[in-house]
Amino acid sequence: KFINCFHKIIIKNINLIKVIKIAVGTGLAIFIAGIFGLNYSASAGIITLLSIQDTKKSTIKIALKRIAAFVLAMLISFVVFSLFGYDIWALVCYLLIFVAVCMVFDLNEGLSPCTVLVTHILATKYMSFDVVKNEAVLMLIGTSVGIFLNMYMPRNLKHIREYQAKIENEIKYMLDTLVGFLRDENNRVKLEYDFDALDKLIDSAISKAYIDKDNILSYDLKYFINYMEMRKSQIMTLRYIFDQGKGMKTRPSQARDVAELIFNLVPKLHESNNAVNALMDLYFVKEKMKNSQLPKSREEFEDRAILHSMVVNFEQFLEIKREFAANLSEEEKNIFWNR
């Protein structure tokens, strides 16, 4: 069992696709550099290895930074080697300047590969157009192979949709529990739910949505991130409602109207519901509560006060969804709602 468990942990933590990309990409870059007859062809493979990131956007962003850093490295090395010659102290001087410049312009990703290329010049003991061209082509091959291989990136969209379904089902379950609690005149139903586990589920969904957002260059998937954040805010509100309900000792007659409202809402709790109709229904429930007879006992007064506070927070629950829907563009609705 221990061996099987250990094996599963190892497999789970290995990104097999990335492993294959790095291995194949490194070999391919060295092979291409060899075809062009470049000196230090292995450096192209190292640059490819460093270029393959977890997302498409980060791969392209880092590649552009490295190209900019390469231009600066060649200019700085030309000046330094011309002044101090081609020795170790000139390299130290080059690094003092280049590292500082990379920090100022946020080009730290170019430090390692560019310095490796500069050491080729140091070993050659002279700097000419052909030498610089050799290093430039090595950089170009390494970054290009990395970008090319990372154009294939498995998408999490299916998993995100599965997360959506799970989260919506959990919210429906919570609302069903709330309905049962409000209808329970014998005070037997407990308002209990593992909110911490659901928070972890949503955080995982948000993490995958961010990864997918950076892997799809044609359109922005900030919709899914905003959606998950919206559900997270709603669940925080439900947690507060559950905490409030635990202080209720009896069920005022008004609780049945609130329960009926929530019961009718549950089947309509889906992604494209803008909650406007539910808010209108809630308004009439609040008006009916307002026009109810005054409580006849202290206990009824306290329970009705708790119920009123729960209703106010449930209105906030609906407002969160209404605001989310109102902020969507027609294009986003057509892409994500009409699926």
C-alpha positions as CSV (number, residue, x, y, z in Angstrom):
1,K,0.0,0.0,0.0
2,F,2.8,2.4,0.9
3,I,4.5,1.8,-2.4
4,N,1.3,2.3,-4.4
5,C,0.5,5.5,-2.4
6,F,4.1,6.8,-3.0
7,H,3.8,5.9,-6.7
8,K,0.5,7.9,-7.0
9,I,2.0,10.9,-5.2
10,I,4.9,10.9,-7.6
11,I,2.8,10.6,-10.7
12,K,0.4,13.2,-9.5
13,N,3.2,15.8,-9.0
14,I,4.7,15.2,-12.4
15,N,3.6,17.3,-15.3
16,L,4.3,14.7,-18.0
17,I,3.5,17.0,-20.9
18,K,6.0,19.6,-19.6
19,V,8.6,16.9,-19.1
20,I,8.2,15.8,-22.7
21,K,8.3,19.4,-24.0
22,I,11.5,20.1,-22.1
23,A,13.2,16.9,-23.3
24,V,12.1,17.1,-26.9
25,G,12.5,20.9,-27.1
26,T,16.0,20.9,-25.8
27,G,17.1,18.2,-28.2
28,L,15.3,19.8,-31.1
29,A,16.9,23.2,-30.5
30,I,20.3,21.7,-30.3
31,F,19.6,19.8,-33.5
32,I,18.5,22.9,-35.4
33,A,21.5,24.9,-34.1
34,G,23.7,22.1,-35.4
35,I,22.1,22.2,-38.8
36,F,22.9,25.9,-39.0
37,G,26.5,25.2,-38.0
38,L,26.4,27.4,-34.9
39,N,29.0,27.4,-32.3
40,Y,28.0,26.3,-28.8
41,S,24.8,24.8,-30.2
42,A,24.0,23.2,-26.8
43,S,23.1,26.7,-25.5
44,A,20.1,26.8,-27.8
45,G,18.8,23.7,-25.9
46,I,19.3,25.3,-22.5
47,I,17.5,28.5,-23.6
48,T,14.6,26.3,-24.8
49,L,14.6,24.5,-21.5
50,L,14.3,27.8,-19.6
51,S,11.7,29.1,-22.0
52,I,9.1,26.5,-21.5
53,Q,6.7,27.8,-18.8
54,D,3.4,26.7,-17.4
55,T,1.3,29.0,-19.6
56,K,1.4,30.3,-23.1
57,K,1.3,34.0,-22.0
58,S,4.2,33.5,-19.6
59,T,6.2,31.8,-22.2
60,I,5.8,34.6,-24.8
61,K,6.3,37.3,-22.1
62,I,9.6,35.7,-20.9
63,A,10.8,35.2,-24.5
64,L,10.3,38.9,-25.3
65,K,12.1,39.9,-22.1
66,R,15.0,37.6,-22.9
67,I,15.3,39.1,-26.4
68,A,15.3,42.7,-24.9
69,A,17.9,41.5,-22.3
70,F,20.0,40.0,-25.1
71,V,20.3,43.3,-26.9
72,L,21.3,45.1,-23.7
73,A,23.8,42.3,-22.9
74,M,25.5,42.6,-26.3
75,L,25.8,46.4,-26.0
76,I,27.1,46.3,-22.4
77,S,29.6,43.5,-23.2
78,F,30.9,45.3,-26.3
79,V,31.6,48.4,-24.2
80,V,33.1,46.5,-21.3
81,F,35.3,44.1,-23.3
82,S,36.5,47.0,-25.5
83,L,37.6,48.9,-22.5
84,F,39.0,46.1,-20.2
85,G,39.8,43.3,-22.5
86,Y,38.5,39.7,-22.5
87,D,39.2,38.4,-19.0
88,I,37.4,37.4,-15.8
89,W,37.5,40.9,-14.3
90,A,35.8,42.3,-17.4
91,L,33.1,39.7,-17.0
92,V,32.6,40.8,-13.4
93,C,32.3,44.4,-14.5
94,Y,29.8,43.3,-17.2
95,L,27.7,41.5,-14.6
96,L,27.7,44.5,-12.2
97,I,26.2,46.6,-14.9
98,F,24.0,44.0,-16.6
99,V,22.4,42.6,-13.4
100,A,21.6,46.1,-12.2
101,V,20.1,47.1,-15.6
102,C,18.0,43.9,-15.6
103,M,16.7,44.7,-12.1
104,V,15.8,48.2,-13.1
105,F,13.9,47.2,-16.3
106,D,12.4,43.9,-14.8
107,L,14.4,41.7,-17.2
108,N,15.7,39.2,-14.6
109,E,14.5,36.3,-16.8
110,G,17.3,37.2,-19.3
111,L,20.1,37.1,-16.7
112,S,21.1,33.4,-17.0
113,P,20.8,32.8,-20.8
114,C,22.3,36.1,-21.8
115,T,25.3,35.7,-19.5
116,V,25.9,32.2,-20.9
117,L,26.0,33.7,-24.4
118,V,28.3,36.4,-23.2
119,T,30.7,33.8,-21.8
120,H,31.0,32.5,-25.4
121,I,32.3,35.8,-26.5
122,L,34.7,35.8,-23.5
123,A,36.0,32.4,-24.6
124,T,36.3,33.5,-28.2
125,K,38.4,36.6,-27.1
126,Y,37.0,38.9,-29.7
127,M,33.6,40.4,-30.7
128,S,32.6,40.7,-34.3
129,F,29.4,40.7,-36.3
130,D,29.6,37.0,-37.0
131,V,30.1,36.2,-33.3
132,V,27.1,38.4,-32.2
133,K,25.1,36.8,-35.0
134,N,25.9,33.3,-33.8
135,E,24.7,34.2,-30.3
136,A,21.6,36.0,-31.6
137,V,20.6,32.9,-33.7
138,L,21.1,30.7,-30.6
139,M,18.8,32.9,-28.6
140,L,16.2,33.0,-31.5
141,I,16.2,29.2,-31.9
142,G,16.0,28.6,-28.2
143,T,13.1,31.0,-27.6
144,S,11.3,30.0,-30.8
145,V,11.3,26.3,-30.1
146,G,10.0,27.0,-26.6
147,I,7.2,29.2,-27.9
148,F,6.3,26.7,-30.6
149,L,6.1,23.7,-28.2
150,N,4.1,25.7,-25.7
151,M,1.4,26.5,-28.2
152,Y,0.0,23.2,-27.3
153,M,-1.3,23.5,-23.8
154,P,-4.1,21.3,-22.3
155,R,-7.1,23.4,-21.4
156,N,-8.8,23.3,-18.0
157,L,-12.1,24.6,-19.4
158,K,-13.9,21.2,-19.0
159,H,-12.6,21.0,-15.4
160,I,-13.7,24.6,-14.7
161,R,-17.2,23.7,-16.0
162,E,-17.2,20.7,-13.7
163,Y,-16.2,22.9,-10.8
164,Q,-19.1,25.3,-11.6
165,A,-21.6,22.4,-11.5
166,K,-20.2,21.2,-8.2
167,I,-20.3,24.7,-6.6
168,E,-23.9,25.4,-7.9
169,N,-25.0,22.0,-6.6
170,E,-23.5,22.7,-3.2
171,I,-25.2,26.1,-3.0
172,K,-28.5,24.4,-3.9
173,Y,-27.9,21.9,-1.1
174,M,-27.3,24.8,1.3
175,L,-30.4,26.5,0.3
176,D,-32.4,23.3,0.6
177,T,-31.0,22.9,4.1
178,L,-32.1,26.5,4.8
179,V,-35.6,25.8,3.5
180,G,-35.8,22.8,5.7
181,F,-34.7,24.8,8.7
182,L,-37.2,27.6,8.1
183,R,-40.0,25.1,7.7
184,D,-39.1,23.1,10.8
185,E,-41.5,24.1,13.6
186,N,-40.2,21.5,15.9
187,N,-36.6,22.9,15.9
188,R,-35.0,19.6,14.8
189,V,-33.2,20.7,11.6
190,K,-29.7,22.0,12.3
191,L,-28.0,24.6,10.1
192,E,-24.7,22.8,9.5
193,Y,-22.4,22.8,6.5
194,D,-18.7,22.3,5.8
195,F,-18.0,25.8,4.4
196,D,-14.2,25.3,4.7
197,A,-14.2,22.4,2.3
198,L,-16.2,24.4,-0.2
199,D,-13.8,27.4,0.1
200,K,-11.0,25.1,-0.9
201,L,-12.9,23.8,-3.8
202,I,-13.6,27.3,-5.1
203,D,-9.9,28.4,-4.5
204,S,-8.8,25.4,-6.6
205,A,-11.3,26.4,-9.4
206,I,-10.0,30.0,-9.4
207,S,-6.5,28.7,-9.7
208,K,-7.4,26.6,-12.7
209,A,-9.3,29.5,-14.2
210,Y,-6.2,31.7,-14.0
211,I,-4.1,29.0,-15.7
212,D,-6.7,28.6,-18.5
213,K,-6.9,32.4,-18.9
214,D,-3.1,32.6,-19.6
215,N,-3.3,29.7,-22.0
216,I,-6.0,31.0,-24.3
217,L,-4.7,33.9,-26.3
218,S,-7.7,34.5,-28.5
219,Y,-10.1,35.7,-25.8
220,D,-9.9,36.6,-22.1
221,L,-11.2,34.1,-19.6
222,K,-11.5,36.6,-16.8
223,Y,-15.2,35.7,-16.9
224,F,-14.6,32.4,-15.1
225,I,-12.4,34.1,-12.5
226,N,-15.1,36.7,-11.8
227,Y,-17.8,34.0,-11.7
228,M,-15.9,32.0,-9.1
229,E,-15.2,35.1,-7.1
230,M,-19.0,35.9,-7.3
231,R,-19.9,32.5,-6.0
232,K,-17.3,32.8,-3.2
233,S,-18.9,36.1,-2.1
234,Q,-22.3,34.4,-2.1
235,I,-21.1,31.5,0.0
236,M,-19.6,33.9,2.5
237,T,-23.0,35.5,2.8
238,L,-24.7,32.1,3.2
239,R,-22.1,31.2,5.9
240,Y,-23.2,34.4,7.8
241,I,-26.9,33.5,7.3
242,F,-26.3,30.0,8.7
243,D,-24.5,31.5,11.7
244,Q,-27.4,33.8,12.3
245,G,-30.0,31.1,12.0
246,K,-28.3,29.0,14.7
247,G,-29.5,31.6,17.2
248,M,-33.2,31.1,16.3
249,K,-35.2,29.2,19.0
250,T,-38.6,29.0,17.2
251,R,-39.9,29.5,13.7
252,P,-42.0,32.7,13.3
253,S,-44.9,32.4,10.8
254,Q,-43.0,34.7,8.4
255,A,-40.3,32.0,8.1
256,R,-42.7,30.0,5.9
257,D,-42.9,32.8,3.3
258,V,-39.1,33.1,3.2
259,A,-38.7,29.3,2.9
260,E,-41.2,29.3,0.0
261,L,-39.2,32.1,-1.7
262,I,-35.9,30.2,-1.4
263,F,-37.6,26.9,-2.4
264,N,-38.8,28.4,-5.6
265,L,-35.4,29.9,-6.3
266,V,-33.4,26.7,-6.0
267,P,-34.4,25.2,-9.4
268,K,-33.5,28.6,-11.1
269,L,-30.1,28.9,-9.5
270,H,-27.9,28.6,-12.6
271,E,-25.2,30.6,-14.2
272,S,-27.4,32.7,-16.5
273,N,-30.0,33.7,-13.9
274,N,-29.6,37.4,-13.2
275,A,-31.5,37.2,-9.9
276,V,-33.7,40.2,-10.9
277,N,-37.0,38.3,-10.6
278,A,-35.9,36.7,-7.3
279,L,-35.2,40.2,-5.9
280,M,-38.7,41.3,-6.9
281,D,-40.2,38.3,-5.1
282,L,-38.1,39.0,-2.1
283,Y,-39.3,42.6,-2.0
284,F,-42.9,41.4,-1.7
285,V,-41.9,39.0,1.1
286,K,-40.2,41.8,3.0
287,E,-43.3,44.0,2.6
288,K,-45.5,41.2,3.9
289,M,-43.2,40.8,6.9
290,K,-43.2,44.6,7.5
291,N,-47.1,44.6,7.6
292,S,-47.3,41.6,9.9
293,Q,-48.7,41.9,13.4
294,L,-46.3,42.8,16.2
295,P,-44.6,40.0,18.1
296,K,-46.5,38.8,21.2
297,S,-43.5,37.7,23.2
298,R,-39.9,38.5,23.7
299,E,-38.8,35.2,22.2
300,E,-40.9,35.8,19.1
301,F,-39.5,39.3,18.9
302,E,-35.9,38.0,19.0
303,D,-36.6,35.2,16.5
304,R,-38.3,37.6,14.1
305,A,-35.3,40.0,14.4
306,I,-33.0,37.2,13.5
307,L,-35.2,36.2,10.6
308,H,-35.3,39.8,9.3
309,S,-31.5,40.0,9.5
310,M,-31.3,36.7,7.6
311,V,-33.6,38.1,4.9
312,V,-31.5,41.2,4.6
313,N,-28.4,39.1,4.1
314,F,-30.2,36.8,1.6
315,E,-31.0,40.0,-0.4
316,Q,-27.3,40.6,-0.4
317,F,-26.8,37.1,-1.7
318,L,-29.1,37.9,-4.7
319,E,-27.6,41.3,-5.2
320,I,-24.1,39.8,-5.7
321,K,-25.5,37.7,-8.6
322,R,-27.5,40.6,-10.0
323,E,-24.4,42.8,-10.0
324,F,-22.3,40.1,-11.6
325,A,-24.8,39.7,-14.5
326,A,-25.2,43.4,-14.9
327,N,-21.4,43.9,-15.4
328,L,-21.2,41.3,-18.2
329,S,-20.9,42.4,-21.8
330,E,-23.3,41.0,-24.5
331,E,-20.2,39.3,-26.0
332,E,-19.5,37.5,-22.7
333,K,-23.1,36.4,-22.4
334,N,-23.1,35.1,-25.9
335,I,-19.8,33.2,-25.4
336,F,-20.4,31.8,-21.9
337,W,-24.1,31.6,-21.4
338,N,-25.3,30.4,-24.8
339,R,-23.3,27.2,-24.8
